[in-house]
């Protein structure tokens, strides 16, 4: 007869295991899966950005600069620093790329009327035309991606992601400070 396993020790062993690794979160596997899923989503978003950028003859990072200007412009143009902050890149990168985009006719760069040191960027009619041409295709893609969400669910989910983003920003700051 085979010996029976003593199951009464299992809860004790589990408790001892938790005490040995108190620094690991209780939901470590879920956290790791979440991180993998977000990283994979980012890869696919990057692929979509490069696809759309290629369709109009620019690079993925240049596409992101145009998107930032499109989202941030309130009719007075967007300062290089504001676009850089939105994209989490160095302002010198936005300056270099925006000059290339200006040469290709995708944007205009002008000194701010109140401070000539500040360059304001605006999109051209050419860019608006390209965006209009891509809009139908993008809508189809986004409808496919988000078909499982109604408007309220998507808004709630996005709010939770925004809250997580803020916590990640704070965690990054803590890590950089050695906390």
Backbone as CSV, one residue per row, in Angstrom:
resi,resn,N_x,N_y,N_z,CA_x,CA_y,CA_z,C_x,C_y,C_z
1,UNK,0.842,-1.174,0.000,0.000,0.000,0.000,0.888,1.238,0.000
2,UNK,0.570,2.168,-0.849,1.374,3.382,-0.976,1.095,4.291,0.208
3,UNK,2.139,4.962,0.692,1.915,5.870,1.821,1.033,7.029,1.391
4,UNK,0.171,7.477,2.278,-0.697,8.620,1.979,0.047,9.904,2.288
5,UNK,-0.241,10.897,1.489,0.410,12.201,1.659,-0.274,12.945,2.797
6,UNK,0.517,13.529,3.642,-0.018,14.302,4.764,-0.391,15.690,4.257
7,UNK,-1.675,15.926,4.047,-2.126,17.215,3.521,-2.276,18.257,4.602
8,UNK,-2.196,17.876,5.839,-2.350,18.865,6.913,-1.156,19.813,6.975
9,UNK,-0.028,19.418,6.419,1.158,20.277,6.441,1.141,21.300,5.303
10,UNK,0.304,21.082,4.289,0.295,21.976,3.125,0.032,23.433,3.494
11,UNK,-0.967,23.769,4.314,-1.159,25.182,4.666,0.031,25.768,5.415
12,UNK,0.669,24.970,6.246,1.833,25.446,6.995,2.975,25.741,6.024
13,UNK,3.198,24.822,5.054,4.257,25.033,4.073,3.992,26.275,3.228
14,UNK,2.731,26.479,2.863,2.380,27.661,2.068,2.642,28.931,2.864
15,UNK,2.294,28.922,4.143,2.523,30.099,4.986,4.022,30.355,5.147
16,UNK,4.801,29.274,5.311,6.250,29.427,5.427,6.830,29.991,4.128
17,UNK,6.316,29.530,2.989,6.793,30.018,1.702,6.526,31.509,1.574
18,UNK,5.319,31.961,1.999,5.003,33.393,1.933,5.919,34.192,2.844
19,UNK,6.249,33.643,4.009,7.134,34.364,4.929,8.543,34.450,4.367
20,UNK,8.955,33.444,3.609,10.299,33.448,3.039,10.413,34.450,1.902
21,UNK,9.306,34.805,1.262,9.333,35.741,0.141,8.348,36.888,0.381
22,UNK,8.506,37.628,1.471,7.542,38.697,1.769,7.636,39.866,0.789
23,UNK,8.736,39.985,0.070,8.924,41.093,-0.865,8.196,40.877,-2.187
24,UNK,7.737,39.662,-2.456,7.014,39.400,-3.698,5.528,39.681,-3.487
25,UNK,4.882,40.298,-4.464,3.451,40.565,-4.315,2.653,39.261,-4.300
26,UNK,1.499,39.292,-3.632,0.636,38.105,-3.564,0.212,37.665,-4.958
27,UNK,-0.014,38.619,-5.815,-0.515,38.334,-7.153,0.591,38.453,-8.197
28,UNK,1.767,37.973,-7.864,2.948,38.128,-8.718,2.715,37.604,-10.133
29,UNK,2.112,36.424,-10.256,1.881,35.855,-11.584,0.966,36.747,-12.409
30,UNK,-0.065,37.287,-11.798,-0.978,38.179,-12.515,-0.271,39.470,-12.912
31,UNK,0.582,39.981,-12.041,1.332,41.200,-12.344,2.285,40.957,-13.512
32,UNK,2.976,39.834,-13.489,3.895,39.508,-14.581,3.140,39.307,-15.892
33,UNK,1.986,38.645,-15.826,1.185,38.474,-17.047,0.715,39.823,-17.566
34,UNK,0.266,40.689,-16.664,-0.175,42.034,-17.049,0.956,42.766,-17.772
35,UNK,2.154,42.721,-17.208,3.306,43.405,-17.808,3.602,42.838,-19.202
36,UNK,3.529,41.522,-19.344,3.761,40.909,-20.667,2.699,41.345,-21.659
37,UNK,1.446,41.364,-21.235,0.353,41.745,-22.136,0.503,43.199,-22.581
38,UNK,0.833,44.090,-21.651,1.021,45.509,-21.993,2.194,45.660,-22.957
39,UNK,3.282,44.947,-22.692,4.446,45.029,-23.581,4.087,44.542,-24.989
40,UNK,3.301,43.486,-25.066,2.891,42.970,-26.371,1.962,43.940,-27.078
41,UNK,1.041,44.531,-26.341,0.149,45.540,-26.926,0.980,46.696,-27.469
42,UNK,1.995,47.114,-26.720,2.855,48.201,-27.177,3.555,47.848,-28.490
43,UNK,4.001,46.614,-28.606,4.650,46.179,-29.848,3.669,46.308,-31.015
44,UNK,2.442,45.872,-30.798,1.451,45.940,-31.882,1.051,47.383,-32.199
45,UNK,0.958,48.228,-31.187,0.693,49.647,-31.433,1.823,50.264,-32.248
46,UNK,3.038,49.882,-31.917,4.204,50.369,-32.660,4.137,49.926,-34.119
47,UNK,3.719,48.692,-34.356,3.575,48.201,-35.727,2.532,49.012,-36.496
48,UNK,1.411,49.310,-35.835,0.368,50.110,-36.484,0.885,51.512,-36.805
49,UNK,1.611,52.114,-35.855,2.169,53.455,-36.094,3.120,53.446,-37.279
50,UNK,3.980,52.436,-37.349,4.925,52.360,-38.460,4.200,52.132,-39.790
51,UNK,3.131,51.341,-39.763,2.351,51.110,-40.970,1.755,52.421,-41.473
52,UNK,1.101,53.167,-40.558,0.474,54.424,-40.957,1.518,55.458,-41.379
53,UNK,2.635,55.500,-40.675,3.713,56.432,-41.031,4.251,56.116,-42.423
54,UNK,4.462,54.842,-42.681,4.997,54.426,-43.982,4.044,54.815,-45.110
55,UNK,2.741,54.740,-44.833,1.749,55.082,-45.864,1.866,56.532,-46.316
56,UNK,2.373,57.404,-45.423,2.500,58.808,-45.819,3.959,59.232,-46.007
57,UNK,4.878,58.264,-45.907,6.272,58.527,-46.228,7.122,59.109,-45.113
58,UNK,6.794,58.791,-43.871,7.591,59.268,-42.743,7.926,58.097,-41.813
59,UNK,8.713,58.370,-40.784,9.088,57.329,-39.824,8.049,57.237,-38.700
60,UNK,8.131,56.158,-37.939,7.236,55.975,-36.798,7.346,57.099,-35.771
61,UNK,8.565,57.462,-35.358,8.698,58.569,-34.413,8.166,59.898,-34.978
62,UNK,8.347,60.122,-36.273,7.796,61.337,-36.879,6.272,61.302,-36.839
63,UNK,5.685,60.126,-37.064,4.238,59.967,-36.951,3.778,60.367,-35.549
64,UNK,4.506,59.910,-34.538,4.129,60.215,-33.156,4.196,61.720,-32.886
65,UNK,5.159,62.402,-33.468,5.251,63.856,-33.306,4.033,64.522,-33.934
66,UNK,3.655,64.085,-35.132,2.460,64.648,-35.770,1.213,64.376,-34.926
67,UNK,1.115,63.190,-34.356,-0.036,62.855,-33.506,-0.062,63.746,-32.262
68,UNK,1.097,63.964,-31.666,1.161,64.816,-30.471,0.713,66.238,-30.809
69,UNK,1.168,66.751,-31.925,0.764,68.107,-32.331,-0.735,68.143,-32.586
70,UNK,-1.249,67.132,-33.266,-2.674,67.065,-33.556,-3.510,67.075,-32.279
71,UNK,-3.062,66.352,-31.273,-3.799,66.255,-30.007,-3.648,67.500,-29.141
72,UNK,-2.485,68.127,-29.188,-2.200,69.234,-28.276,-2.546,70.616,-28.826
73,UNK,-2.610,70.759,-30.138,-2.778,72.086,-30.732,-4.173,72.652,-30.444
74,UNK,-4.187,73.815,-29.821,-5.430,74.531,-29.506,-5.605,75.739,-30.413
75,UNK,-4.920,75.734,-31.559,-5.027,76.826,-32.507,-3.852,77.782,-32.500
76,UNK,-2.924,77.610,-31.559,-1.762,78.493,-31.470,-0.456,77.762,-31.745
77,UNK,-0.563,76.505,-32.165,0.632,75.700,-32.363,1.045,75.037,-31.062
78,UNK,2.016,74.167,-31.164,2.486,73.400,-30.005,3.977,73.638,-29.843
79,UNK,4.370,74.005,-28.640,5.794,74.207,-28.346,6.533,72.870,-28.411
80,UNK,7.765,72.919,-28.853,8.595,71.723,-28.944,8.635,71.009,-27.592
81,UNK,8.815,71.760,-26.514,8.889,71.147,-25.181,7.611,70.407,-24.816
82,UNK,6.458,70.948,-25.195,5.183,70.301,-24.891,5.053,68.977,-25.642
83,UNK,5.438,68.964,-26.904,5.392,67.724,-27.689,6.368,66.698,-27.115
84,UNK,7.565,67.147,-26.753,8.566,66.245,-26.179,8.067,65.637,-24.877
85,UNK,7.431,66.453,-24.057,6.896,65.956,-22.788,5.816,64.909,-23.042
86,UNK,4.923,65.162,-23.987,3.853,64.208,-24.308,4.432,62.870,-24.761
87,UNK,5.533,62.943,-25.519,6.134,61.739,-26.089,7.203,61.099,-25.204
88,UNK,7.545,61.761,-24.104,8.589,61.272,-23.196,9.929,61.124,-23.915
89,UNK,10.270,62.171,-24.689,11.550,62.193,-25.392,12.239,63.525,-25.124
90,UNK,13.510,63.608,-25.485,14.264,64.838,-25.322,13.791,65.877,-26.344
91,UNK,13.662,67.142,-25.938,13.242,68.183,-26.880,14.124,68.291,-28.120
92,UNK,15.416,67.993,-27.980,16.302,68.076,-29.148,15.889,67.070,-30.221
93,UNK,15.358,65.931,-29.816,14.878,64.947,-30.781,13.681,65.507,-31.556
94,UNK,12.743,66.133,-30.841,11.578,66.724,-31.496,12.031,67.853,-32.426
95,UNK,12.979,68.651,-31.992,13.494,69.734,-32.835,14.057,69.190,-34.136
96,UNK,14.923,68.181,-34.046,15.542,67.592,-35.239,14.494,66.995,-36.179
97,UNK,13.598,66.203,-35.610,12.589,65.534,-36.437,11.574,66.523,-37.004
98,UNK,11.232,67.542,-36.250,10.254,68.518,-36.749,10.829,69.328,-37.914
99,UNK,12.130,69.556,-37.893,12.751,70.241,-39.036,12.658,69.374,-40.296
100,UNK,12.849,68.078,-40.145,12.713,67.164,-41.279,11.260,67.126,-41.765
101,UNK,10.324,67.109,-40.818,8.903,67.102,-41.179,8.502,68.401,-41.877
102,UNK,9.102,69.497,-41.454,8.824,70.779,-42.103,9.326,70.761,-43.548
103,UNK,10.524,70.205,-43.760,11.074,70.123,-45.120,10.193,69.275,-46.027
104,UNK,9.540,68.262,-45.452,8.651,67.393,-46.231,7.246,67.980,-46.380
105,UNK,7.000,69.125,-45.749,5.709,69.790,-45.885,4.626,69.315,-44.936
106,UNK,4.999,68.619,-43.872,4.010,68.094,-42.936,3.669,69.068,-41.802
107,UNK,4.542,70.038,-41.578,4.301,70.995,-40.494,5.008,72.300,-40.780
108,UNK,4.590,73.307,-40.014,5.287,74.599,-40.029,5.834,74.835,-38.630
109,UNK,7.001,75.437,-38.608,7.649,75.814,-37.339,7.804,77.322,-37.345
110,UNK,7.292,77.956,-36.298,7.407,79.412,-36.192,7.740,79.796,-34.762
111,UNK,8.529,80.872,-34.608,8.794,81.357,-33.247,7.493,81.842,-32.608
112,UNK,7.369,81.608,-31.315,6.194,82.089,-30.584,6.209,83.610,-30.580
113,UNK,5.056,84.260,-30.730,5.026,85.721,-30.795,5.512,86.400,-29.509
114,UNK,5.324,85.744,-28.370,5.716,86.348,-27.099,7.129,85.979,-26.649
115,UNK,7.743,84.957,-27.290,9.092,84.538,-26.917,9.727,83.826,-28.112
116,UNK,10.612,84.495,-28.793,11.213,83.963,-30.022,12.058,82.714,-29.781
117,UNK,12.418,82.459,-28.521,13.194,81.242,-28.216,12.325,79.990,-28.306
118,UNK,11.013,80.165,-28.177,10.073,79.042,-28.215,9.572,78.856,-29.643
119,UNK,9.708,77.639,-30.148,9.224,77.322,-31.490,7.883,76.620,-31.349
120,UNK,6.905,77.111,-32.111,5.570,76.506,-32.126,5.385,75.774,-33.446
121,UNK,4.860,74.585,-33.356,4.668,73.734,-34.526,3.177,73.597,-34.825
122,UNK,2.837,73.674,-36.097,1.459,73.457,-36.537,1.468,72.503,-37.723
123,UNK,0.379,71.773,-37.880,0.257,70.843,-38.997,-0.190,71.594,-40.242
124,UNK,0.224,71.103,-41.383,-0.151,71.721,-42.657,-1.419,71.059,-43.204
125,UNK,-1.969,71.666,-44.239,-3.135,71.099,-44.920,-2.789,69.729,-45.497
126,UNK,-1.552,69.576,-45.962,-1.091,68.287,-46.493,-1.248,67.191,-45.444
127,UNK,-0.854,67.485,-44.221,-0.961,66.508,-43.140,-2.417,66.196,-42.846
128,UNK,-3.249,67.222,-42.803,-4.677,67.009,-42.562,-5.291,66.124,-43.632
129,UNK,-4.876,66.308,-44.873,-5.366,65.468,-45.975,-4.949,64.012,-45.767
130,UNK,-3.693,63.807,-45.399,-3.212,62.442,-45.140,-3.997,61.805,-43.990
131,UNK,-4.215,62.569,-42.927,-4.963,62.050,-41.788,-6.381,61.670,-42.209
132,UNK,-7.010,62.495,-43.035,-8.371,62.212,-43.512,-8.403,60.927,-44.335
133,UNK,-7.408,60.749,-45.177,-7.338,59.540,-46.001,-7.184,58.282,-45.147
134,UNK,-6.437,58.381,-44.059,-6.198,57.225,-43.189,-7.330,56.991,-42.187
135,UNK,-8.163,57.986,-41.971,-9.177,57.938,-40.912,-10.124,56.743,-41.027
136,UNK,-10.616,56.454,-42.225,-11.550,55.339,-42.414,-10.872,54.021,-42.058
137,UNK,-9.655,53.849,-42.540,-8.900,52.619,-42.266,-8.626,52.477,-40.763
138,UNK,-8.222,53.561,-40.127,-7.957,53.523,-38.690,-9.228,53.209,-37.909
139,UNK,-10.347,53.782,-38.314,-11.618,53.526,-37.623,-11.974,52.044,-37.701
140,UNK,-11.760,51.440,-38.855,-12.039,50.009,-38.999,-11.161,49.179,-38.069
141,UNK,-9.899,49.530,-38.003,-8.963,48.804,-37.136,-9.357,48.966,-35.669
142,UNK,-9.637,50.197,-35.257,-9.988,50.429,-33.851,-11.335,49.815,-33.489
143,UNK,-12.282,49.812,-34.413,-13.556,49.136,-34.151,-13.330,47.649,-33.924
144,UNK,-12.459,47.047,-34.726,-12.128,45.635,-34.552,-11.452,45.398,-33.195
145,UNK,-10.478,46.217,-32.862,-9.723,46.027,-31.617,-10.617,46.170,-30.395
146,UNK,-11.487,47.166,-30.397,-12.270,47.481,-29.199,-13.723,47.021,-29.274
147,UNK,-14.032,46.050,-30.160,-15.412,45.633,-30.347,-16.038,45.034,-29.092
148,UNK,-15.249,44.528,-28.165,-15.784,43.924,-26.943,-16.194,44.956,-25.889
149,UNK,-15.853,46.218,-26.103,-16.141,47.259,-25.123,-17.264,48.159,-25.625
150,UNK,-18.208,48.489,-24.733,-19.109,49.592,-25.072,-18.413,50.877,-24.609
151,UNK,-19.005,52.014,-24.888,-18.342,53.296,-24.594,-18.031,53.437,-23.100
152,UNK,-18.956,53.044,-22.244,-18.754,53.177,-20.799,-17.636,52.262,-20.316
153,UNK,-17.642,51.017,-20.790,-16.599,50.071,-20.396,-15.218,50.537,-20.841
154,UNK,-15.142,51.034,-22.060,-13.859,51.515,-22.566,-13.377,52.717,-21.764
155,UNK,-14.287,53.601,-21.413,-13.919,54.764,-20.610,-13.420,54.335,-19.225
156,UNK,-14.113,53.402,-18.589,-13.702,52.907,-17.269,-12.340,52.233,-17.348
157,UNK,-12.163,51.389,-18.361,-10.895,50.686,-18.551,-9.759,51.678,-18.785
158,UNK,-10.017,52.678,-19.613,-9.002,53.694,-19.911,-8.661,54.501,-18.663
159,UNK,-9.658,54.822,-17.851,-9.400,55.528,-16.592,-8.496,54.702,-15.680
160,UNK,-8.743,53.408,-15.617,-7.908,52.542,-14.774,-6.480,52.468,-15.316
161,UNK,-6.354,52.393,-16.638,-5.011,52.399,-17.232,-4.293,53.716,-16.959
162,UNK,-5.024,54.831,-17.030,-4.416,56.141,-16.747,-3.935,56.202,-15.300
163,UNK,-4.721,55.654,-14.382,-4.303,55.626,-12.974,-3.058,54.759,-12.802
164,UNK,-3.025,53.624,-13.496,-1.834,52.769,-13.448,-0.621,53.483,-14.025
165,UNK,-0.832,54.212,-15.119,0.273,54.962,-15.743,0.873,55.928,-14.730
166,UNK,0.019,56.627,-13.990,0.518,57.566,-12.982,1.304,56.844,-11.897
167,UNK,0.818,55.676,-11.482,1.534,54.915,-10.459,2.877,54.413,-10.994
168,UNK,2.905,54.012,-12.267,4.168,53.591,-12.871,5.147,54.763,-12.944
169,UNK,4.650,55.953,-13.270,5.515,57.136,-13.311,6.105,57.397,-11.927
170,UNK,5.270,57.313,-10.891,5.752,57.516,-9.526,6.739,56.425,-9.118
171,UNK,6.447,55.190,-9.507,7.361,54.085,-9.186,8.705,54.276,-9.887
172,UNK,8.677,54.727,-11.132,9.933,54.990,-11.857,10.733,56.072,-11.164
173,UNK,10.050,57.112,-10.703,10.743,58.183,-9.982,11.358,57.647,-8.689
174,UNK,10.617,56.797,-7.989,11.145,56.208,-6.751,12.396,55.372,-7.023
175,UNK,12.314,54.557,-8.062,13.454,53.692,-8.395,14.659,54.546,-8.775
176,UNK,14.433,55.602,-9.550,15.553,56.444,-9.967,16.196,57.170,-8.778
177,UNK,15.383,57.400,-7.743,15.907,58.043,-6.532,16.499,57.052,-5.542
178,UNK,16.359,55.758,-5.867,16.899,54.730,-4.978,16.013,54.422,-3.788
179,UNK,14.743,54.764,-3.885,13.796,54.497,-2.777,13.256,53.112,-2.874
